[in-house]
Amino acid sequence: MGACFSNNEECDSFPKAIEHSNGLPIDQVYKLSKKIGGGSFGTVWLAHRKDNHKYKFAIKKINKKEVENTELDLLRREIDVLREVDHPNIIKFYDTYEDSNHIFIVMEYCSGGELFTKITSQGYLHESEARVYMRKMLMAVSHLHSLKIVHRDLKTENFLFDSNCATKELKLVDFGLSNKFGKNFEQLHSQVGTIYYVAPEVLKGNYDCKCDMWSLGVLMYTMLSGDLPFFDNDLGVVYKKLNSGTYSFSKKVWESVSGTAKDLLSNLLVVDSEKRYSAMDALHHEWFVSLQKRESLMTASIYESFKNFRRNSIFQREALRLMVKHIPEERLERLKDLFFSLDTSGSGLVKVEDLINSLKELGSLSEREIIEVISSMDSNNTGMIYYSDFISGAIMAKKETMEEALWLTFKQLDVDNKGVLTEESLRRALEYIGRHVTDEQIQSIIETVNSSGGLITYEDFKEIIYGTFESRA
């Protein structure tokens, strides 16, 4: 691909297909080692950072010459969706690179394999296990729908486990067929998806986000029985089954499945989409009652963490928010539980008013004081707090536990791969990850860089960020 050492001009000598993609040759940063799969576009490769082999990533590689203009529009939409979503049950997006021949999407590497493999290796899942996974899938889809995004290709192959450890997390991947829906967006008419999971209305070419709920019903049925509810070797028969919504609980395995599980299925696999459950309806179904955590997880130390976060500069807050994506999920279990206990709607977003009420329970805190403290976490000024904003405000890990995530954050901000951060590289890094850079943020960046002599080394970066942890360590 050739070397590129300039700030950006020489790197961008070719026409860019993806706005805000990094024109730096990807082989200066990553080594693609082996093909591990394919998505709606291109192939997916296991890769590692060239400056530290232990950090692994999944990189989707797309050949521009093989992508038509309409497909390129879909690819742009996929990247836009990945930049917008923020949920622990959705694959993490890090960056895009581009050269004259290829587009590269850098994402989280999930080493635990597909849900499909787990089901086929066991035959089917025990109801208690299927319940846990189904709730995670519903939370991911509910988050998408709250952002007016429909996935359109939900199937067992598109849910991956991030690791093989006991606290492994389930992740939704492959947004190549995703789209926006609702007011101010195009109506959904394309017949897309995988036939055995596709909703009847998709076949008719007029549908909305409820098509995802049908697919989740198929997933749930498959987890509990090991079978697809509408399978047949004759596609004509499959179409008839789908359009009639005909499925069966007659197989022996269903004898041990609870009536509440079957009731939830009967409200998902409904041909009339208007009568079909929404994601929030399903999350509040009685089948999930045993998974609801009712105890208060809020603590005074977390409130102190919120207070410290508010005192940070905008640059520090953005760096901490980005760092959340680089912290292993198992280190965030308790904070994740707190976030989801506050997410009363099931949208993957916490209402500011719900966080206020939770903090009031700690005792002698006035509502005015609480609002001032948590205002910095509502980064979009919508009255809703995103997952990464919440965790970055609440995190209280000691310095030594943050080292790896801090280094990866620095490297992601170092878009020129020069080992230092500048005002311009930080500005572009925020654009690459989809963060709108305001005048206030730019001023904060300038002040931070100038106070470090115009360049921020990794040691400078650690000192800037670790200052936010001094009172928490």
C-alpha positions, 0 to 999 in steps of 0.5 A: 500500500506504500508508506504515508508519513504526512499529516493527512494530505498525502494519505488522502490522495485518492477519492474517499468513499467513507467520510472521516475514514483514516487514510493512513495505510492500515498496515502501518497500524494492524497486521491482518493474520487470518480470515475468520468470517464474512459479513454482508460486505467483504471478509472479516479478519483477525488482526492485531496491533503491530506495536503490541501483538496481544491486542486483537481486533476483528477487521472487515475488509471490503474491496472497493472494486467489488462494491457497486454504488448502491452497496457502498451506500449500504456500507456507509449506513452500516458504519453510521449505525456502528458509530451511533450505537452504544450498548454492551450487547452490541459489537464495539466499533473502533475505527475505519481505514481506507486506501485506494483499493479497500475499506477497513472497519476495525471492531471488537474481536469476539473469541467465544464463537457464534451462538449458532455453534453453541446451540448445535454443539448442545442440541438445544439450550436449557431454558434458564440459559436461553432466558439469559441470552434472550434477555441480552438479545432483546436489550440489544434490539431494544437499544437499536429500536430506541435509536430508530434503527432496525437490524433486519438480519437477526439470526444465531450466526450474528450473535457472538460471545466476546470470550470463553470465560464464565462472565462472557457477554453476547454481542450482536454483529453484522449491521450490513442490512440495518436501516433507519425507520420511522418519521423522516426516514424511508419506508422499509420495502426491501426483501432482505434477511435470511429466509428462515428468520424473516418476518412475513411482512418483509416478504410482502415488502412493507414493514417496520422494526417489528420484523426484528421481533419476529426474528427474535422469536425464531431465535428463541424457538431455536435455542429452546428446541434446536429446531427452526420453527418454519423450516422445510427443504421446499422453499415454497412450503417455507413461504406458506408456513411463514405467511400462516405463522404455523409452528409446533410445540409437539416435539418432546423437548417442549414438554420441559419448557415452561408455559411462560416461555411458550407465552412469550413465543406466542406473542413474538411469532405473530403474523400481524405485526401490529399485535406482535410484541415490541422489544420493550413489551418482551423485556417486561414479560414475566419470563424474565422476572427471575432475572430482574435485580431489585436491590439498590446498587448505587453507592456513595463512592459512585456519587463521588466518582460522578462529582470528580467526572464533572470537574474534568475537562471536556478532553478528559471526559471524551478520553474516558468515554472512549476508554470504556470501549477498551475495558474488558466486559468482566471488569465492568459487571457491577457497573453494568448491573447498576446501569441496567437497573436504572434503565427502566425503559429497557432502551439501553439509555438511562433517563436523567430523572431515574438517575436523580431518584436513585441518587436521592436514596443515598440520603442528604443530597438535594436535587439541584446538587445532583443535577449539577453533578450528573449534567456532564454525563448527558453529553447529547443534552437529551435527558438520556444518558448513554452507556459509555457516558454513564460508565465513564462517569462511574468508573472507579478502577485503580491505576494499574487496572486501567493501564491497558485500556488507557494505552489503547485509548491513546493509540486510537486518538493517535490517528497519525500513528506518530506516538504523540497527540496534537490538536489536529489529530485529536480533532480528527480522532473525535470525527472518526469515531462519530463524536460531533466536535463543538467549539467548546471541545476544540477550545478544551483540546487547544488548552490541553495541547498547549499546556503540554507544549503542543504535543501530548506524549503517552506519559503526558496523556497518562498524567492528564487522565490519571489526575481524574482517578487520584481521589478514587484510587 
